[in-house]
Structures are given as C-alpha cells and as structure tokens.
Amino acid sequence: MTITDTHTHLYSEAFEEDREEMIKRAINANVTRFFIPAIDSTYAEAMFDLEKKFPENVFLMTGLHPTHVKENYREELKFVEEELARRKYYAVGETGVDLYWDKSTLGIQQDAFKTQIKLAKKYRLPIVIHCRDAFDEVFEVLEEEKGEGLFGIFHCFTGDYEQAIKALSYNMKLGIGGVVTFKNGKIDRFLKQIPLQEIVLETDAPYLAPVPYRGKRNESLYVVEVLKKVAEIYDLSKEEVASVTTATSKEIFGI
C-alpha cells in the first residue's frame, strides 16, 4: 500500500528538533510520497535540502502563499518564474486568497494568484489553491482563468457540497485533510457524493492535525487517520482508498 501526502510543510520550523525521524516514521507506515508546497523564497533552501535528503520521496512545488503577498510580491513572483525556468517542479503553489488574516491585500492577492495560474499554464503544471474565508474571491479568479491548461488541487477543502461541485467544475481535485475527522468539520456529511477519483489526501502538516491528535502538531504520518476516515465514509478498504487517491496524485503531479 502506497499512501501519498499531497500537501505537507516538512521544512517547517515546527519540525526542527526531529524532522528526519518524523519523515522516517511516515515512510515506515507506507506514507512514501510527500508533495511540498512553497510559502515564499525564504524557504527555498530548506526545501532543496529536504529533496536532497529524501530524493525518492520528496517532490517540490514553487509559489507564493497568499498570506505572504506583501509590498514586495512582484519580486517574489519573479523568483517563482525564475525557479520554474531553472529546474523541475511538480506544481505551482500554494497560491490563492486568504481573507482570514488581512482583507486589505485582496487586490494584490488576486493579482498574484492570476500570475501564478498563468505561469502554471505556461509550464503545464497543476496549481495548488489555498482558500480561507475567500471562496467567492477564489472562484472569481478561476472563472476568469478557466479552460485549457487549468487544473490542480483545492487544498484543505472546507466548503459545502455546492462549493465542492464548483471547484470540480474548474478541473480541481479536492484536497482532504484533518478537517474530515472533526465533529464540526461538515465535509464528512457530503463527501460520499463526490466520486473518490476526485479527491486526494493531505495533512497540511504541521497544521490541522486530525482526530485523535487535534490541537497537537500535525505530521505526515497522521495522513493515515485521514485515510481511515475517508475509507469509513466511502465504505471501502483503506487499501482501495490509498490506491485510488495515490493514482489521482500521480495523474495530477505527473509522477
């Protein structure tokens, strides 16, 4: 059984004390594919270091996270563009819109999002979308950019059924993480109506740890808890869910 964590910040400072042991724990539990989203240029070296240490397991993205879209965002986007021209990446992300922390940057967040979608299309790569308190604003950009070349993952999907269907209409898969295990998470109520082939599994480690680890540091090993819950919802074996979601991740990321 191969389990894929399609979204994990393994370079996070939260793993400073035990990063390699934490990754090995996951690998020993059959979580052997880690897709690593970018935040901004300051994390690039740590990401390259991870890739060097775990070349068979770690696959990098490049991008500018919406909460890091500041006055210098054009310089950051130039870095993303240069990186895409320089070496192989598996996605552009994470990108999108986050209005939880700062509504005043909406205009430049959407501009950065559109720019990254265009770069992803140019390099025929998927985008990985971050959306917090901003479904309408994200859909507005996707509506403008929809069509050939637009595909990817709606990471950490927390919307309702109608929003899920809308996300799928833009050629996105749904990234399902720890929230599916929360009592008030709500997505478990409608998830079975979404074909299993339309979802992938993730942790978003070190954030959003699933039950029974809720409130603690998340790690890639805990995607196993997400897998268990999804298997329960779809009334399938864990092996089948792991197989289908890993196959979908291969289709999206091209590996």
CORVENPE-V478180 format. One line per field, one symbol per residue. psi: psi as a letter, one per 30 degrees, with the letter a starting at -180 (. if undefined). burial: + if it has 9 or more other ideal C-beta (glycine too) atoms within 8 Angstrom, else -. Layout:
# CORVENPE-V478180
psi->???
burial->???
This chain:
# CORVENPE-V478180
psi->kkkkjfjkiffkffgefheeeeeeeeefggjfjkkjlleafffeeeeeeeeeeifffkkklkljkefgjaegfeeeeeeeeeeefelklfljlklbkjgeejffgeefeeeeeeeeeeeeeeghllljkkjjhheeeeeeeeeeglakfjlbkjkhkgaaeeeeeeeefghklkjkaffffkegffffffeffkkefgllklegkglhklkggkflkllfeffeeeeeeeeeefhlleeeeeeeeeeeeeeefg.
burial->-++++++++++---+---+--++-+++-++++++++++++--++--+++++--+--++++++++++-++---+--++-+++-++----+++++++++++-----++-++++++++++++++-+-+++++++--+--++++++--+----+-++++++-+---++-+++-+-+++++++++++--+-++-++--+-+-+++++++++-+++--++---++++++++++++++-++---+-+++++++-+++-++--
